[in-house]
Amino acid sequence: MSQTIFKSSLGAWVQRLLAAIFLGGQVIVHLMKGKIHRRNTLEQLAAVGPDSLFIALLTAIFVGAVFTIQVAREFINFGAGNLVGGVLAVALTRELTPVLTAVILAGRVGSAFAAEIGTMKVTEQIDALYMLKTDPIDYLVIPRIIACLLMLPILTLLSLITGMLGGMIIAINIYNLSDTVFLDSARNFLDIWDILSAMLKASCFGVLIAIIGCSWGLTTTGGAKGVGQSTTTAVVTALLIIFISNFFLSWLMFQGTGGGLNPGL
């Protein structure tokens, strides 16, 4: 009995994932036609960006502080305290801030997308849009994708700065490291490609979060219970896709001993 339920749930999940891929293709076609609802896009930009800023920055400052606590003592014991800022900068830029900011947005924004559109689906508001000759992809999906595509890189950059600030505060006040040494180390370790790779990752994550949230909302059935299930499944799927895509993006960008796609390394 349990195996049957598991297979049924897995099959439904795969079908919804395929629907999300198909939705992504539809979005590309619609964008090529230039169909963008500007008012809805501005509303979603505000919802994704400014409304998520505080939690993203708060997370980043503590992540930077905790990472510094974990590595500073060991580096100082090995006589490499001057490398703490650089190691923190590389870790935050390449992995921590893009991934953690995306995780925050998946939980906050992706769930909201699934819940909002799922509620519209089960209350037949999506059908009403079709009757009004309004395509839900143009009206609901594309503004959310554009908002995530544009705002997640900005949030990631601000989180990077805040995370570095949190790490520097810990390094100066607890481990007595010089702020000049800390910042010089970060400057020496970082390359422009590291910043660009973080922005590229964030953009990819933003698109994936928006597509999954919207697709799960559009495929919602079963009333209020279905909305709750879609919301939960959308968040879990978005997190899974973020971690999987992060592996492939990191492998593509930083594989081997060089800089991956960066010709300068």
Disulfide bonds with the S-S distance in Angstrom:
none
